Amino acid sequence: MIGGIYRDRVTAAYAARVRRDLVAQLGLPAHQADPYPLYDRIRERGPLTPTAQGNLISATHAVCSDVVRRRDLVVFRPEQPGDDPLPREMLDLSLLEMDPPEHTRLRRLVAPAFTPRRMAGYEVLIERRIDQLLDAVDPRAGFDLVDDFASPLPIAVISALLGVSDVDEKEFAAYGATLATALDGISSIGHLRRLLQAQRQLRTIFTDLFARRTADPQEDIVSALLTEQSADITPAILGPLCRLLLVAGFETTVNAIGNGVRALLADPEQWQLLVEDPDRAPAVAEEVLRYDPPVQVTARMAREDTEVAGVPVARGRAVVLLLAGANRDPAAFPSPNAFDLTRTAGADHLAFSGGIHYCLGAPLARLELAAAFRALARRLPTLRLAGPVTMQRSTAIHGPLHVPVAA
């Protein structure tokens, strides 16, 4: 996101340190680890704050909630320089980068993957995989919550959803995590090489999958889409769609689990509430998504000259939406900086965005999160941190790389 608004990291770093540009400061390591004080500063400046690049930024719930639902503000697509070595299609995340009518048509085709009937089937898979993962760790010796639990869980679900059954889970997760790093922009030639390699590997996996499912359909979303009698369903459409399901399905869940466990273990009273009543797990999931969501920021672009909260927005200008900041807006949530799984008052959080781009997989993510928190409370009631947490360095995605725990 920051890499899209600024043409390169050098420009962004200069703007952050010398010009004190608030958008650029979001990309500094200190703010990536804990962005919330900066979100508060941005919100204190008003509903919309201009940036040095001529764009606007907001951390208020009212503005963010309004903008994600408006049709005159479209998906932000940074222009790529003519000599940019990164193929445009590599960053194509399907539904995330479409506007109506293309977005409406493709979303309608994908929706059957998330029906209540399919959700029931995923629930059995999720609970079985959770038991397998927790059976495999030694709590007394300690384990890494991310590597050993939070990461392999959503990959198992996404693999089943897509019908990818013969790919190494760790490699599949690594490809998705690598592609997600592109959301912050390209940081180096080495980063570009890793992105291209992940793209090639995923193209090979999905091309083979499409051929096999065309010849022999199974009970998965790729088979369902390929059997649709629609001119919209082509490999050119399916490839980006599968990448989106991989990146969004993996990054949302793995980071939300990590953020949730960090918040729970940082407050023994909250953890004890869950241990005493594991059926509070759905409430924990909702509070985690509000308090420390995995997707922190998005942006919209003005299709024509317009206004947001009474502020003029010129055609082509971006409105940067700090969704995580909006989720801690005191005008929308009482005591917003407190993690409280008993919370009942407040507005709807924006962790899954809103409007036509509201996350189609939100029911599945909620199912995974609730099952994960419930199982941890039941099976590891004495869970505790066993070392320092390592956070990933990203602006768009927020979550831990490693969470050492023991019980």
N, C-alpha and C positions, 0 to 999 in steps of 0.2 A: 504494500500500500504506500508506504513512504517512498519506496523506490520508484513508484509510478508518478508521484507528484513531483519528485526531484529526479532529474535525469541521471544522476549518479550519486554514489555515497560521499564523494569528496564535497560536492555541492551541499549535500544535506548536513555534513559535519560542520562545514563553514557556517551555514545558516544557523545551526544549533548553538555553536559556541560564540560566534562573533556577532551575528545579527540577532541572537536570542529568539529565533523563530520557534514558536511553540510546537508546530507540527514536526519540525526537524528534531526538536529535543526529545520527542517520543522515541526516536531511534537510538538514543544514547544508552549504553549498557545499564547505567544506574536506574534509569526510568523503565527500561524493559523488565528489570527484576521486580520493581515495585512502581507501577505507573500511576497509582491512585492519588498520591499527593499532587502530581502534575495535572491530573484530570480535575482535581479540586481547584487548582489555580486557573485553569482554562474556564471552568464553569463560573468562577467568581467574576470573570471579565464580562459576562453577559451571555445571553442565549446564543449569540453567534459572534465569533471573534475573527477578524481578518488575519490572514497570514502574509508573510513576506512575498509569497508567490502569487498573491492576488486571489487566493481561494478563501474559503470560510471554514471554520471548525466549531463544533458544538459538543458539549458534554452534558447538556440538559435533557431530561427525559421528554419534555414536551416537544422540543425541536426534533430530536432523533425519532421519536414515535411518529411525528407528522411526516417527516421527510421520507422514511422508508415506505410509506403508504401512498405517496404522491405519484401520479402518472406523468407529470411534466418534468420530473427529475429522474433521469435514466441511469442505468448502470454505468459507473465510471470506468472508462477504458483509456488508459494513458497511451498517447501516441508513441509508436516505436520509431526511433531514428531509422533512416533508410539503410544504413550500414550496420544495424544491430544484428549481431551474429545469432541471436536467439530467435528461432522460428516462432512466429506468432501463434501457430496452432498449439505449441507446447504449453502455453499459458491459458489455453482455451479450457475453461472449466464449465462448459455446457450451460446449464440453466443459470448459473451465477452471472454469466456475461451476456444473457439474452434479455430482450425486452419483447413485449407483445408486438405482433401476433405469434412470433416463433416460440417465445417462452411459453405462452398459453398452450400451444399445440403439443410441445414436447412434454410439458409437465403433466398434461392429461394422459399421455401415453405411459408415463412412469408411475403415476399414482397407484395402479393396482398392486405394486410391490409393497405398499404400506397399508393394505386393508386390514381390518380387525382379524380376519381369518389368518392372514400371513403373520400378523403379530403374535397370535397364539402359538404358531409353529416356532417362531423365533424365541419365544419365552422358554420353551423346553430346551432348545439348543443353548441359550444363554446360561441357564441354571446348570446344565450338564457340564459346560465348559468351565464355569466358575468352580465347581466341585473338583474337576480335574486339576485345575491350576493350584488350588489351595491344598489339595492332597499331595502335590509335588514339592511343596516348599517345607522347609524346616523352620518354624517360627522361632524356636529357641536359639538357633544359630544365626537367624536373621536372613532377610532376603530383600531384594529391591522391588518395591511395590510397582514401579513402572515396567521394568524388564520382565518380571516374573508374573505379573498379574494384569495391570492396567493396559499394557500394550497387546498381549496376545488375545485378550478377550474380544475387543472390537474387530480384530483381524479375522478371528474365527467366524464372527457374525457376517462381516462383509464378504468373506470368501463363500459362505453358504448362500448369501443373497445373490451374488453374481454367478455362482456355480463353479467357482475356481477351487478345485479340490486337490490338484496335484502340484501345488506351488508351495515352497517352503514359507511358512508363516512369517519368520523373521525377515526374510528377503522381501516379501510382499509388503510388510510394514515399513521396511526401510525405503522402498520405492515411494510409497505414499508420503512418508515424512520428508523425503528429499524434495518432492514436487511442492509440498506445502511451503518450503523455505522460499520459493519464488514469489510468494505473496508480499514479501518485504523488499523485493528487487534483487538484482544480481550483484553480488558483492565482489566477485573476482573471477578470473578466468577458470580457476580450479572449481569454483562453485558452478560456473556454467557447464563445465565438463561433467560434473556429477549429475546435473539436471538432465543433460542430453543423454547420458548413459541410462538413467532411470526411465526416461521417456522411451528409449529404444527397447529396454527390457519389457516395459509394460505393453508397448505396441506388439511385441512378439507374443506375449501371453494372451492378450485379448484377441489378436488376429486368429490365433489357434483356437481359442475358445469359441469365437463366432462361427468358425468352420465346423467345429464339432457339434455345436448346438443347432446349427442349420440342418445337419444330417441326422442328429439324434437329440431332439428336444428333451429337457428334463424339467424338474420343478424348481426353476430359478427365474430371476427377473430377465436375464439375457434371453433365455428360451422364450419367455412370454413375449418379449419385444420382437424377437425375430419371427415369431409366428403371426404377428399383427399384419394384416393386409393393408399396409400403409407405405406410401412412397417416402415418408419421413424417416423410416427405419433403414438406415444405410450404415456401413462401417464408419463413414465419416462422422455420423451423428453418434453412433454407439461408443466409439472410442473416447471422445471427450466426456460422455455421460458416465462411462465406467470409471474414468479417472476422477470425476467429481464424487461419485459414490465412495470411492476408495479414500480420497483425501478428506472429504467432509465427514464420512462415517468414522474414520479412524481418529483424526485430530480432535474432533469434538469430544468423543468419549474418553480417550486416553488422558487428555488434559483435564477434563472435568473430574475424572476419578482421582487423579493426582492432586488437583486443587482442593477437592472435597476432603480427602484424607488429611492433607496439610492443615486445613481449617479446623477439622474435628480434633485432631491431636494437639493442636495449639490451644484448645480450650477444653480441658478435661470435663467440665460440666456438660458441654454439648455432646461430647463423646459418650459420657455416661447416660445421657438421656436416650441416645440411640441404642446403647447396649441393653438398657432396661426395657426398651420397647423397639425392637428391630422393625416393626411395622411403620415406624416413622420414616423409613428409608425414602419413600417418594417425596416427603417434605424436605429431607436433606438434599435430594437431587435438585429441587426447585430453588432452595436457598443457595446452593453452590452455583447454580446457573446465574443467579442474580448477583451474588457477592463477588465471585471471581470467575467469570465466564471464560471459556477457552478462546472464543473469537472476540477480540477486543474492539476492532475498528472496521468500518466499511466506509463507502463513499458513494455519492450520487453526483451526477453532472446535469447542469441545466440544459434542457433541449432548446429553449428559447429564453430570452430575458424574462425574469420572473422575480418574485419576492419570497423570502422565508423569514417568518417572524418579523415582518416589516422591513427587512434588510434587502436591498436590491442584490440580485444574483445575475450576473451577465451570462449570456449564452456561452456554453463551453467551460464555465468555471465550475470547480468541484466544491461540494459541501462534504467535508470530512466528518463522519459521525462516530464519536467515541461511545460505542454501545455500552462498554463496561463502565464508563463514567456516568452515563445516563442511569445505569442500574444502581448507582450510589448517589443519585440526586436527592438531597434532603426534601425537596419539594414533592417528590413522588414516594419516598420511603422513609418512615420514621427510623431514627438511629441507623442510617444507611451503612455506616462503617462497622457495624456489629454483625457477626455471624450468628444468626438465631434461627434454629430449625423449628421453633415454635411460632415463627412470624406468621401473622394472618393479615395484617394491614399493609396497604401499599398498592401501587399500580402493577400492571403486568410487566415482567422483566423483558428485555429485548435481546436475550442471549440467542434466540433463533431468528432475529430480525423481525420483519413484519410485512404486511401487504402481500403482493404477489410473490415476493421472494422469501416469505416465511418458510423456514426449513421443512421440506417435505418429510425428512427423516426424523423430525422431532419426537414422534411417538416411540420410535425404536430407540433413540438415544435415552429417553426417559426410562424406558424399560430396562436397558442395560445398566444405567446408573443406579436405579432403585435396587435391582438385583445384586449389584456389586456391594453397595453400602450395607444392605441387609445381611449378606453372607459374611462380610468382614466382622460385623457386630456380633453375629451369632457364633461364628467359629473362632474368632480371635478377640475376645472381649478385653484382653490385657494388651492389645496392640499399642506400640509406642514408637516414636522416632528413635533410630539407633545410630544416627550420624547426621552430618549436614546435608541439606537438600540442595541439589544443583538445578538451577532454573535454565531453561533454554533461552537463547538470545534471539528474541523476535518481538516485533511490534504488533503484528496482526494476530498472532497466535500466542497465548499465554498459558504456561504450564511447566511442570518440572520434567527434567530429563532423568533424574534419579532421586528416589525417596527411600533411603535405607530404613527398614523397620524391623522390629522383633516383637515377640509376645511370649 
